[in-house]
Structure formats: C-alpha cells, structure tokens
Amino acid sequence: MKENNKKKTAKQHVEDVYSKLVESKACLREALNSAEQHRNKEQIENNLASVNDAINSINNTLNNYQD
C-alpha cells in the first residue's frame, strides 16, 4: 500500500520516522537476543545505541515542533 506523501505535513513525516525507529529498535532487540557470537552482539548493541540516540533526537524535535 503506497502512501500519498503529498498530503502529509512535515510533522507527520517526522512522526513516521519516529515510528520506524521504534520498530527498528524492537527488531534490533530481537537480533540481539538471537545473536550467538560476542562480536555480533557488540555490533548490534552499537546499532541499538545509535537508534536510541536517533529516537531521542526525533522525540526532541516533536516536543519542540512549532505548528
């Protein structure tokens, strides 16, 4: 199903990114739980930290967004 991006506001696009980051965080947690090798777990943990930073940044943007 294709979304019609022309009708979305900038804030709605940012909200979409937030939702996708939250989804990504859940997937990375699942990957972390199923990773067997220590090095792979470390890399996934690093990715998870980056996604958490991005979530915090987007959250800050949404909290300070001026309509």
C-alpha positions in Angstrom: 0.0 0.0 0.0 1.5 3.3 -1.1 1.1 6.4 1.0 0.4 9.7 -0.6 3.3 11.7 0.7 2.0 15.0 -0.9 -0.8 15.2 1.7 1.4 14.8 4.8 2.7 17.7 6.8 6.4 17.9 7.8 5.4 16.9 11.3 3.7 13.8 10.1 6.8 12.8 8.2 8.8 13.2 11.3 6.2 11.2 13.2 6.6 8.4 10.6 10.4 8.4 11.1 9.8 8.1 14.9 7.5 5.1 14.4 10.0 3.4 12.1 12.8 4.0 14.5 10.8 2.4 17.3 10.1 -0.6 15.0 13.8 -0.7 14.2 14.7 -0.7 17.9 12.4 -3.7 18.5 14.0 -5.6 15.6 17.4 -4.9 16.9 16.5 -6.1 20.4 15.3 -9.4 18.7 18.5 -9.6 16.8 20.5 -9.0 20.0 18.6 -11.8 21.8 19.3 -14.2 18.9 22.9 -13.3 18.2 25.3 -16.0 19.1 28.7 -14.6 18.6 30.0 -11.9 21.0 31.3 -9.6 18.2 27.9 -9.7 16.5 26.2 -8.8 19.8 28.6 -5.8 20.3 27.8 -4.6 16.8 24.1 -4.9 17.3 24.4 -3.1 20.7 26.2 -0.3 18.9 23.4 -0.1 16.4 20.8 -0.1 19.2 22.6 2.8 20.9 22.6 4.8 17.6 18.9 4.1 17.1 18.2 5.2 20.7 20.1 8.4 20.1 18.0 9.0 16.9 14.8 8.3 18.8 15.7 10.8 21.5 16.6 13.4 18.8 13.3 12.9 16.9 11.4 13.0 20.2 13.1 16.3 21.0 12.1 17.6 17.5 8.5 16.6 18.0 8.3 18.0 21.5 9.6 21.4 20.3 7.8 21.4 16.9 6.0 24.6 16.2 2.8 24.2 14.2 
